[in-house]
Amino acid sequence: MILLRIEVQDNSKAEVLGLPRLKIDVAAPETLGPNAVETLNVQGNPARVYALHRIAGEKLRAYLTSLPAYRRKMQGGDRISRVKDLHDIARILRARPVSDAKFWSEAGQEFQLACQSRLVDCRGLESFMDNWSQARERYETDASLRNVPLDEAERALKTVVGLIEKQGIFPLEFPTT
């Protein structure tokens, strides 16, 4: 990822100084499934946004990229595990129960595409449980995650990974060369 900082200068108003910098995150291009983006009405205006099943797949992928196996593979430094993603997966599962097979099938496909785009390997639940003691500690000490208990987040993770496993998506292996 690249972070661009752009200085803004209004030449028509030279006396105005100190305009805020624009910050833009630029990430590698990603492959999206056919229904990954949808149009929502936001205050009377159309907005193109990721569909919830794409977000679910991205949350799973993002969590894996914060774990030691991926950091080693990509020769990145240590990173704090993204336990907020576990919280979000549990909230998505609350909104879209296991019985919504179409949703979770699409989420699994988006997870696979997201992993492919970032070269994220996954052997299934085993990969998600890597460094679990650190994730547990971080989750339990983050006050912003209190509305979803860790036990619920862990059950949700295991449930969702199980649904993806039934699709035959694991193992995922993407060489870096």
NORSULSUL-V236226 format. One record per residue. N is the residue number from 1. RES is the residue in one small letter. PHI is phi in whole degrees, -180 to 180 (NA if undefined). Layout:
n=N res=RES phi=PHI
n=N res=RES phi=PHI
//
This chain:
n=1 res=m phi=NA
n=2 res=i phi=-120
n=3 res=l phi=-108
n=4 res=l phi=-98
n=5 res=r phi=-118
n=6 res=i phi=-117
n=7 res=e phi=-77
n=8 res=v phi=-109
n=9 res=q phi=-136
n=10 res=d phi=-97
n=11 res=n phi=-66
n=12 res=s phi=-79
n=13 res=k phi=-135
n=14 res=a phi=-60
n=15 res=e phi=-75
n=16 res=v phi=-84
n=17 res=l phi=-119
n=18 res=g phi=75
n=19 res=l phi=-63
n=20 res=p phi=-65
n=21 res=r phi=-77
n=22 res=l phi=-87
n=23 res=k phi=-120
n=24 res=i phi=-130
n=25 res=d phi=-86
n=26 res=v phi=-116
n=27 res=a phi=-115
n=28 res=a phi=-63
n=29 res=p phi=-63
n=30 res=e phi=-127
n=31 res=t phi=-84
n=32 res=l phi=-116
n=33 res=g phi=-72
n=34 res=p phi=-64
n=35 res=n phi=-116
n=36 res=a phi=-72
n=37 res=v phi=-119
n=38 res=e phi=-135
n=39 res=t phi=-104
n=40 res=l phi=-114
n=41 res=n phi=-89
n=42 res=v phi=-117
n=43 res=q phi=52
n=44 res=g phi=81
n=45 res=n phi=-121
n=46 res=p phi=-73
n=47 res=a phi=-133
n=48 res=r phi=-85
n=49 res=v phi=-136
n=50 res=y phi=-66
n=51 res=a phi=-71
n=52 res=l phi=-60
n=53 res=h phi=-67
n=54 res=r phi=-69
n=55 res=i phi=-61
n=56 res=a phi=-60
n=57 res=g phi=-62
n=58 res=e phi=-66
n=59 res=k phi=-61
n=60 res=l phi=-64
n=61 res=r phi=-62
n=62 res=a phi=-62
n=63 res=y phi=-61
n=64 res=l phi=-62
n=65 res=t phi=-71
n=66 res=s phi=-94
n=67 res=l phi=-90
n=68 res=p phi=-56
n=69 res=a phi=-61
n=70 res=y phi=-70
n=71 res=r phi=-61
n=72 res=r phi=-66
n=73 res=k phi=-58
n=74 res=m phi=-92
n=75 res=q phi=55
n=76 res=g phi=-97
n=77 res=g phi=-77
n=78 res=d phi=-62
n=79 res=r phi=-143
n=80 res=i phi=-74
n=81 res=s phi=-62
n=82 res=r phi=-85
n=83 res=v phi=-68
n=84 res=k phi=-60
n=85 res=d phi=-64
n=86 res=l phi=-65
n=87 res=h phi=-57
n=88 res=d phi=-66
n=89 res=i phi=-61
n=90 res=a phi=-63
n=91 res=r phi=-68
n=92 res=i phi=-66
n=93 res=l phi=-64
n=94 res=r phi=-61
n=95 res=a phi=-80
n=96 res=r phi=-128
n=97 res=p phi=-65
n=98 res=v phi=-53
n=99 res=s phi=-65
n=100 res=d phi=-85
n=101 res=a phi=-59
n=102 res=k phi=-62
n=103 res=f phi=-59
n=104 res=w phi=-72
n=105 res=s phi=-66
n=106 res=e phi=-66
n=107 res=a phi=-63
n=108 res=g phi=-63
n=109 res=q phi=-65
n=110 res=e phi=-68
n=111 res=f phi=-60
n=112 res=q phi=-62
n=113 res=l phi=-65
n=114 res=a phi=-64
n=115 res=c phi=-65
n=116 res=q phi=-61
n=117 res=s phi=-63
n=118 res=r phi=-109
n=119 res=l phi=60
n=120 res=v phi=-93
n=121 res=d phi=-82
n=122 res=c phi=-154
n=123 res=r phi=-99
n=124 res=g phi=107
n=125 res=l phi=-56
n=126 res=e phi=-53
n=127 res=s phi=-67
n=128 res=f phi=-69
n=129 res=m phi=-89
n=130 res=d phi=-59
n=131 res=n phi=62
n=132 res=w phi=-62
n=133 res=s phi=-62
n=134 res=q phi=-68
n=135 res=a phi=-62
n=136 res=r phi=-58
n=137 res=e phi=-62
n=138 res=r phi=-63
n=139 res=y phi=-63
n=140 res=e phi=-68
n=141 res=t phi=-97
n=142 res=d phi=-94
n=143 res=a phi=-63
n=144 res=s phi=-73
n=145 res=l phi=-103
n=146 res=r phi=-63
n=147 res=n phi=-74
n=148 res=v phi=-130
n=149 res=p phi=-60
n=150 res=l phi=-55
n=151 res=d phi=-59
n=152 res=e phi=-67
n=153 res=a phi=-63
n=154 res=e phi=-66
n=155 res=r phi=-62
n=156 res=a phi=-62
n=157 res=l phi=-59
n=158 res=k phi=-63
n=159 res=t phi=-65
n=160 res=v phi=-66
n=161 res=v phi=-63
n=162 res=g phi=-62
n=163 res=l phi=-64
n=164 res=i phi=-69
n=165 res=e phi=-61
n=166 res=k phi=-64
n=167 res=q phi=-80
n=168 res=g phi=77
n=169 res=i phi=-78
n=170 res=f phi=-86
n=171 res=p phi=-81
n=172 res=l phi=-110
n=173 res=e phi=-139
n=174 res=f phi=-132
n=175 res=p phi=-65
n=176 res=t phi=-85
n=177 res=t phi=-114
//
